[in-house]
Amino acid sequence: MTLDLPLVFTVLMGLAILAYVVLDGYDLGVGMLMPAATAREQNFMVSSIGPFWDANETWLVLGVGLLLVAFPAAHGIVLTALYLPVFVMLVGLMLRGVAFEFRIKAEGWHRELWNWMFWFGSFVASFAQGISRSGAAPRKAVVIGGGPAGLEAARVLSERGHRVVLFEAAAELGGQVTIAARANWRRDLIGIVDWFRTQLDRLRVDVRWNTLADADDVMAEEPDIVIVATGGIPDSDLVPGGDLCLSTWDVLSGGEISGSVLVYDDNGQHQGPSCADYLSDRPGVDVEIVTPDRAVAIEMGALNYPIFLQHFYAKGVKMTPDHRLTSVIRENNRLHAEFSNEFGQRGIHRVVDHVVVEHGTLPADELYWSLRDRAANEGVTDYTALLAGREQLSATGGFALFRVGDAVSSRNIHAAIYDSLRLCKDL
Ligand SMILES: Cc1cc2nc3c(=O)[nH]c(=O)nc-3n(C[C@H](O)[C@H](O)[C@H](O)COP(=O)(O)OP(=O)(O)OC[C@H]3O[C@@H](n4cnc5c(N)ncnc54)[C@H](O)[C@@H]3O)c2cc1C
């Protein structure tokens, strides 16, 4: 049998806080009832807590100590967020302690004064605890798009206590990650999506699959917060004849391809090399990858590009740097692609069966623009607040609208997740 330590510590913390609430709650109650009692009753009340009132506070220290030991990151976040109320509570508890000791020794109006201090300290400590307990009221959040940006937004908003509906047009979560994971050795990327799926299950996020949400669908949910994480669409129509070309999405989504394929990649990240690698595993497919950069996969990190290059050399994928695609024309059922040389006068041309263009994505932002006029913040993210870790515009008078991930600009998984995390943690 394995011991679930987080659970054990959570139960211990719960017991410590419960003991504090019951035992010190009684003491605080005595303090706050002081003004309503006669002098004789006051002495009687104070005597009833005299032997152990200070020990009762120790339960709170134990609870917070356990939080620090078992969940140090949460301890940092919680105490940073509650810095002011905790400070006020400690001042109140100290005042109460001093007043408790002094009222016994004081006489006449001095005792009366310390009785009032005892009341005031108890009141301040209780009030500060009440403020700490009251967080932001839960709100209704609608997230559109189940790629990494939308998944992280739904997770964080749900962890924050909001009720979250997630619309996803496809029958599965993951967005472009599901395409990326189809390229042989990149298949483990799907672990990102699996992890998010378990988190959304745990948090009971209301996921609406197979729903291409429009503005009416979003408004029907009467949201307070709307996060548009609709990702992007391939931006492959960039030269004359671009409409004749395929995108990396077309290829990796399982399109039937044979013959000679030229992959033109001016993005430099994972998409182009993933596609070329995938194609080079197909029987009867010859692959060349052409880029205007000085090397293939120029934007890729050092942990990944050597693997792609090993595969390309091993499988005979031709790599041609320094050439920019200028046009594609159909020629006898084949495609004629022209390239200029980035550094020389003489360009090159190729005649192939297929041209695949990887040029990043264009934001799929129609939904964002159709909601913008109705949003309380007009869809504007307050970047000063974002960078300072402060809350965005309150949603009073309508919903607050934001967009994240590739719906803003063609980037990557890390950027999509980080966009959502740093925005939603303060909503
Ligand atoms: C082949 C390929 C390989 C890649 N490899 C890597 C890599 O190795 N590392 C890396 O960091 N990045 C990689 N990327 C890029 C990365 O996958 C994207 O940058 C990232 O997925 C963007 O996340 P997103 O959530 O913003 O958008 P997306 O992943 O595009 O998700 C958007 C989601 O919104 C849904 N949607 C759109 N409109 C609606 C609507 N109206 N209603 C409901 N749902 C809607 C879509 O169905 C989709 O599921 C790769 C991309 C591709 C195509």
The ligand as a MOL file (V3000), in Angstrom:
LIG
                    3D

  0  0  0     0  0            999 V3000
M  V30 BEGIN CTAB
M  V30 COUNTS 53 58 0 0 0
M  V30 BEGIN ATOM
M  V30 1 C 2.9650 19.9990 -37.2820 0
M  V30 2 C 3.1250 20.8880 -36.1060 0
M  V30 3 C 4.1680 20.6560 -35.2280 0
M  V30 4 C 4.3530 21.4790 -34.1280 0
M  V30 5 N 5.3680 21.1820 -33.2650 0
M  V30 6 C 5.5400 21.9580 -32.1760 0
M  V30 7 C 6.5510 21.6440 -31.2270 0
M  V30 8 O 7.2590 20.6550 -31.3730 0
M  V30 9 N 6.7080 22.4820 -30.1710 0
M  V30 10 C 5.9250 23.5930 -29.9860 0
M  V30 11 O 6.1150 24.3190 -29.0080 0
M  V30 12 N 4.9540 23.9090 -30.8680 0
M  V30 13 C 4.7340 23.1190 -31.9410 0
M  V30 14 N 3.7410 23.4290 -32.8340 0
M  V30 15 C 2.9530 24.6700 -32.6330 0
M  V30 16 C 1.9210 24.5000 -31.5270 0
M  V30 17 O 1.2480 23.2820 -31.6630 0
M  V30 18 C 0.9280 25.6680 -31.5460 0
M  V30 19 O 1.6580 26.8850 -31.4590 0
M  V30 20 C -0.0260 25.5740 -30.3700 0
M  V30 21 O -0.7540 24.3670 -30.4440 0
M  V30 22 C -0.9830 26.7560 -30.3420 0
M  V30 23 O -1.9060 26.5290 -29.3090 0
M  V30 24 P -3.3440 27.2430 -29.2760 0
M  V30 25 O -4.0740 26.6210 -28.1470 0
M  V30 26 O -3.1570 28.7040 -29.2770 0
M  V30 27 O -4.0430 26.8880 -30.6600 0
M  V30 28 P -4.4060 25.4970 -31.3190 0
M  V30 29 O -3.4780 24.4320 -30.8890 0
M  V30 30 O -4.4920 25.7880 -32.7740 0
M  V30 31 O -5.8420 25.1490 -30.7400 0
M  V30 32 C -6.9750 25.8920 -31.1170 0
M  V30 33 C -8.1980 25.0410 -30.8570 0
M  V30 34 O -9.3570 25.8520 -30.9780 0
M  V30 35 C -10.3730 25.1030 -31.6330 0
M  V30 36 N -11.3090 26.0710 -32.2290 0
M  V30 37 C -11.0580 27.0080 -33.1570 0
M  V30 38 N -12.1430 27.7580 -33.3780 0
M  V30 39 C -13.1040 27.2700 -32.5540 0
M  V30 40 C -14.4700 27.6340 -32.3090 0
M  V30 41 N -15.0440 28.6730 -32.9310 0
M  V30 42 N -15.1810 26.9110 -31.4230 0
M  V30 43 C -14.6070 25.8730 -30.7690 0
M  V30 44 N -13.3290 25.5000 -30.9570 0
M  V30 45 C -12.5760 26.2020 -31.8220 0
M  V30 46 C -9.6170 24.2700 -32.6490 0
M  V30 47 O -10.3700 23.1230 -33.0300 0
M  V30 48 C -8.3670 23.8950 -31.8350 0
M  V30 49 O -8.5710 22.6960 -31.1260 0
M  V30 50 C 3.4880 22.5970 -33.9100 0
M  V30 51 C 2.4390 22.8260 -34.7920 0
M  V30 52 C 2.2430 21.9710 -35.8740 0
M  V30 53 C 1.0840 22.2270 -36.7940 0
M  V30 END ATOM
M  V30 BEGIN BOND
M  V30 1 1 1 2
M  V30 2 1 2 3
M  V30 3 2 2 52
M  V30 4 2 3 4
M  V30 5 1 4 5
M  V30 6 1 4 50
M  V30 7 2 5 6
M  V30 8 1 6 7
M  V30 9 1 6 13
M  V30 10 2 7 8
M  V30 11 1 7 9
M  V30 12 1 9 10
M  V30 13 2 10 11
M  V30 14 1 10 12
M  V30 15 2 12 13
M  V30 16 1 13 14
M  V30 17 1 14 15
M  V30 18 1 14 50
M  V30 19 1 15 16
M  V30 20 1 16 17
M  V30 21 1 16 18
M  V30 22 1 18 19
M  V30 23 1 18 20
M  V30 24 1 20 21
M  V30 25 1 20 22
M  V30 26 1 22 23
M  V30 27 1 23 24
M  V30 28 2 24 25
M  V30 29 1 24 26
M  V30 30 1 24 27
M  V30 31 1 27 28
M  V30 32 2 28 29
M  V30 33 1 28 30
M  V30 34 1 28 31
M  V30 35 1 31 32
M  V30 36 1 32 33
M  V30 37 1 33 34
M  V30 38 1 33 48
M  V30 39 1 34 35
M  V30 40 1 35 36
M  V30 41 1 35 46
M  V30 42 1 36 37
M  V30 43 1 36 45
M  V30 44 2 37 38
M  V30 45 1 38 39
M  V30 46 1 39 40
M  V30 47 2 39 45
M  V30 48 1 40 41
M  V30 49 2 40 42
M  V30 50 1 42 43
M  V30 51 2 43 44
M  V30 52 1 44 45
M  V30 53 1 46 47
M  V30 54 1 46 48
M  V30 55 1 48 49
M  V30 56 2 50 51
M  V30 57 1 51 52
M  V30 58 1 52 53
M  V30 END BOND
M  V30 END CTAB
M  END
